[in-house]
């Protein structure tokens, strides 16, 4: 039993060599090749503008910083409740 219908599944279609040649010839024959390439690069950079932040967040130093923050907050909460309990016992 399939969880999805094979007929409705989307696939990327690969260009044939002939289609690739047609596209390349069209790009080369036009005078605006530089403008089109600049526009394409701008769109790619815009789509991946957060990649540097994502890569930093996946590194060890960022993980250590986050773990230190997490355990600091936990320690502060434990100390707060421990002091509160200790004060209640003394009274």
N, C-alpha and C positions, 0 to 999 in steps of 0.2 A: 504494500500500500504506500503510495507516494504522498508526501505532505503538501505537494504543490503540483499544479498541472504543467507538464512539460511544454505544452503548446503556448502557455502564457509566460514562460520564462524568457527573460530578456538576455540577449547575447550581443557582444560587440562584433560588428562585422569587419573583417579584415579586407583592406584594399588589395586588389590584384595588382600585378606589376604594370599592366596596361593603364589602370586607373591612376596609379602613382605617377606614371610618366605624363599623363594628361594634366594632372594637377601641377607638377613641377614645370612643365612647359608653359602653362598658363601664368604661373607666378613669375617666371623668368621673362616672359614676353611683355609683361606690364612694367611701366616705369615706376610704379609706386611700391616696388618690392621692399625697399628700406622702411617705408612707412608701415607697411603691413607687418613686417618682422618686429619693428619697434612696438607696435600695438600688441602683437602676440606676446612679446616678452613682458610688457607692462601688465597684461592680464594674468600671465603666469605668476609674476611676482606678487600681484595683488591677491591672488588666490592662496599663496603660500607665505603671506606676510608674517604669520605667527609661528613659522617653523623654527626660528631661532629661539623663541621663548619655549616652545615645546621641547626642543633638544636640550635646553638648559634644565628644564624640569625633570628630564629623564636621567640626569647625571647624578653621580654620587654626592657631591657637595650640596646640591639642592635637597636630596633625600635626607642627608644629615641635619641640615637646617630645619627641615620640617619635623623630623623626629625630635630634635631638641625643643622646638616650640611645643610639640604635643606633650612631651614628658614634663616640661616646665608647667604647663597648664594643669596637668594631672597632679603634680606635686603641690602646687598652690592650693588646689581644691582639697587634697588630703590633709594638708597642714591646717587649712581653715576649719574643716570638720573636726579634726583631732583637737584643736584648741577650743573649739566650741564645746565639744564633749568634755574636755578636761575642766573647763570653767563651770560646766553644769554639775560635775561631780564635786568640785570644791565648794559649791554653794549649798 
